[in-house]
Amino acid sequence: MKLDLCRNLYAGHTTGLSLNNDRLYKLTYSTEVFLDRGKGKQEDSVGYRISSNVDVILLWRNPDGDDDQLIQITMKDVNVENVNEQRGEKSIFKGKNPPKIIRKENLEALQRPVLLHLVHGKVKDFYSYPNEPVAIENLKRGLASLFQMQLSSGTTNEVDISGDCKVTYQAHQDKVTKIKALDSCKIERSGFTTSNQVLGVTSKATSVTTYKIEDSFVIAVFAEETHAFRMNFLQTITGNIVSKQKLELKTTEAGPRLIPGKQVAAIIKAVDSEYRALPIVGQNFQSECKGCPSLAEHWQSTRKHLQPDNLSKAEAVRSFLAFIQHLRTARREEILQILKAESKEVLPQLVDAVTSAQTSDSLDAILDFLDFKSDSSVILQERFLYACGFASHPDEELLRALISKFKGSFGSNDIRETVMIIAGALVRKLCQNEGCKLKAVVEAKKLILGGLERAEKKEDTMMYLLSLKNALLPEGIPLLLKYAEAGEGPISHLATTTLQRYDVRFITDEVKKTLNRIYHQNRKVHEKTVRTTAATIILNNNPSYMEVKNILLSIGELPKEMNKYMLAVVQDILRFEMPASKMVRRVLKEMVAHNYDRFSKSGSSSAYTGYIERAPHSASTYSLDILYSGSGILRRSNLNIFQYIGKANLHSSQVVIEAQGLEALIAATPDEGEENLDSYAGMSAILFDVQLRPVTFFNGYSDLMSKMLSASGDPVSVVKGLILLIDHSQELQLQSGLKANMDVQGGLAIDISGAMEFSLWYRESKTRVKNR
């Protein structure tokens, strides 16, 4: 005899699952979840299975229509076991019975029946007892959701445990397949990811439920949901979270008679007045850790790995990442307590971790702890600000806090400048996450652009330009063009290097007109650092035939080292097959542009681009260009490293060493336009798309002399600390009712410093950059 779990498929009077009157349906149910590393090896997987018997009865059917019914579902004989039997003695469930694993009160709640009101095969209401644990209710929701179906093909929206989702049914004679588009599901779940795709995580989710039909009756339901993920930057790091459900009919027997009545509410009250209508959508909850170590205890086991001497070891980063997870569940008072109790050697690393936690409590604690009016904790203030700049998922609250601090007073002007520079980095990250219209972002934009427009002091102009170099606001381009063309040397150079960071779509013909005027010095004489940057921007952003021709024709008429530098840039474009290479080749067909006189220029300046790594899906490139003055003194060296994943890119690092006005040291003649430059040397860095505050080695002749006489030879630190680089968190509501969290983190301990040494005796200079 066939078992009758649904009405005849071809009868036409039911559209979904339907039960027969006066029958008790005995079924077996199991749900499992496991994680594997994406290699397809069963021995690598870990997970668990919950199994039970299930009793289902039809309590009520609307006398006016078969498609309106109330059913009762009861789980019995619950068991929990390990999915991977190969784990044997390693199984955490070995020797434990279900009440011990689930806890007795939870097991009792799980075995209390739920009611399901189905109309046309879809869930209208889900009834359960109030105040049951949310995790237990979700398991019941997962089972109840399997009873929702339709017998005809088509696409529709359904609300079940996964949320409001788009589903597609494919009906066949022996089965019905339901495909749920999990990326369409509307459900509130916490989560965040790193704003840059290169450092992000790619995930793909699928859900397929099959209703097996035999002789027009549904006899089994099989559901499988998979969440596959991989890191974009390191694609060897992959994983799969797999959730399965299986519901099979074993037998039917005589059951209770239907409860008569026309209103379902009266029927439910008659069954048990304690029942309450609850959402079928999975509800959020946080698991409490009982008997877990406190934050202070976690810190005591972590701090030894974060001693200054240990920072270049992998264990330091592991400990840093683990401690951030603990900080994310900690209260402000707990965090403040360990900050106040820590010694000065480890405190900077603790500040890195607290800031990287990116919670309201951690932000409140660190802002309470740091005193920006004091100049005694400058190192801690700087570590806090750089950690803010590298924040993986900053929120409006953090930007608002920095704006508020900027309007206050400071013990150190360097910190004031850093606050504004980092505010620019936060504006860009929030805009990338569709937060450009947030109040704090709008206020920060006005602060940056208004400050740049009204700045009276050179230092303030530089500060706002550096902030704009991080924010990359399209509305800031007219101001940048003004400063690039009319500003004095360092300001003009900073404005052009800021323009260099903008995407190609913002470098319009109008922008290139100004850059051409700068390069060809149509209105005023410019330093060669400004001119070469302007030429590079033109060549990297869809240059026209005449733009390329005019640049090539200028080679031979430039100062010696600039001639050599521009020649090296053009040759690098051709050799590395950059986007402009086709246009350059077109122009080089003209003999007036391509001849021995232009292409035989000598000098020490150079430009070279190469691959660090090249793969089908990704590439890492480095470029090094060095520009000298005519007297042979370094003018600018620029090392860049970029990472590309598909169409996304990350400016991993840039280290620029600049020097000017040093000809007097060796009694040399300055180049054109550089006769009145003050003596200066400094270092600027971009790290993971964030422009840091530049470091000055010396500024002015007297400062140079004092530094040379008192020089210790120790390099000046540009950036030092622990950085949370990759940060992805996703809470998954599995359709089985179970919950899974996907957390991917990557960190870096870094120390970049630099120095510039001069010898009057040997008339030479040495530059050193130290990466650790």
Sequence and secondary structure as in RCSB ss.txt:
>XXXX:A:sequence
MKLDLCRNLYAGHTTGLSLNNDRLYKLTYSTEVFLDRGKGKQEDSVGYRISSNVDVILLWRNPDGDDDQLIQITM
KDVNVENVNEQRGEKSIFKGKNPPKIIRKENLEALQRPVLLHLVHGKVKDFYSYPNEPVAIENLKRGLASLFQMQ
LSSGTTNEVDISGDCKVTYQAHQDKVTKIKALDSCKIERSGFTTSNQVLGVTSKATSVTTYKIEDSFVIAVFAEE
THAFRMNFLQTITGNIVSKQKLELKTTEAGPRLIPGKQVAAIIKAVDSEYRALPIVGQNFQSECKGCPSLAEHWQ
STRKHLQPDNLSKAEAVRSFLAFIQHLRTARREEILQILKAESKEVLPQLVDAVTSAQTSDSLDAILDFLDFKSD
SSVILQERFLYACGFASHPDEELLRALISKFKGSFGSNDIRETVMIIAGALVRKLCQNEGCKLKAVVEAKKLILG
GLERAEKKEDTMMYLLSLKNALLPEGIPLLLKYAEAGEGPISHLATTTLQRYDVRFITDEVKKTLNRIYHQNRKV
HEKTVRTTAATIILNNNPSYMEVKNILLSIGELPKEMNKYMLAVVQDILRFEMPASKMVRRVLKEMVAHNYDRFS
KSGSSSAYTGYIERAPHSASTYSLDILYSGSGILRRSNLNIFQYIGKANLHSSQVVIEAQGLEALIAATPDEGEE
NLDSYAGMSAILFDVQLRPVTFFNGYSDLMSKMLSASGDPVSVVKGLILLIDHSQELQLQSGLKANMDVQGGLAI
DISGAMEFSLWYRESKTRVKNR
>XXXX:A:secstr
    SS  TTTSS SS    TTEEEEEEEEEEEEEE SS  GGG EEEEEEEEEEEEEEEE TT TTEEEEEEEE
EEEEEEES GGGGGG TTTT  HHHHH HHHHHHHTS EEEEEETTEEEEEEE TT  HHHHHHHHHHHHTT   
SS EEEEEEETTEEEEEEEEE SSEEEEEEEEEEEE    EE  SSGGGSEEEEEEEEEEEEEETTEEEEEEEEE
EEEEEESS TT EEEEEEEEEEEEEEEEE       S HHHHHHHH TT EEE SS        TT   HHHHHH
HHGGGGSGGGTTSHHHHHHHHHHHHHHTT  HHHHHHHHHH  TTTHHHHHHHHHHH  HHHHHHHHHH  TT S
TTHHHHHHHHHHHHT SS  HHHHHHHHHHHTS  S HHHHHHHHHHHHHHHHHHHHTT TTSHHHHHHHHHHHH
HHHH  SHHHHHHHHHHHHHH  GGGHHHHHHHHHHS HHHHHHHHHHHHTS GGG  HHHHHHHHHHHHTSSS 
  HHHHHHHHHHHHHS   HHHHHHHHHHTTSS HHHHHHHHHHHHHHHHTT TTHHHHHHHHTSTTTSSHHHHT
   S EEEEEEEEE SSEEEEEEEEEEE TTS EEEEEEEEEEEETTEEEEEEEEEEEEES GGGGT    TT T
T   EEEEEEEETTEE   EEEEESHHHHHHHHHH     EEEEEEEEEEEEEEEEEE TTS EEEEEEEEEEEE
EEEEEEEEETTTTEEEEEEEE 
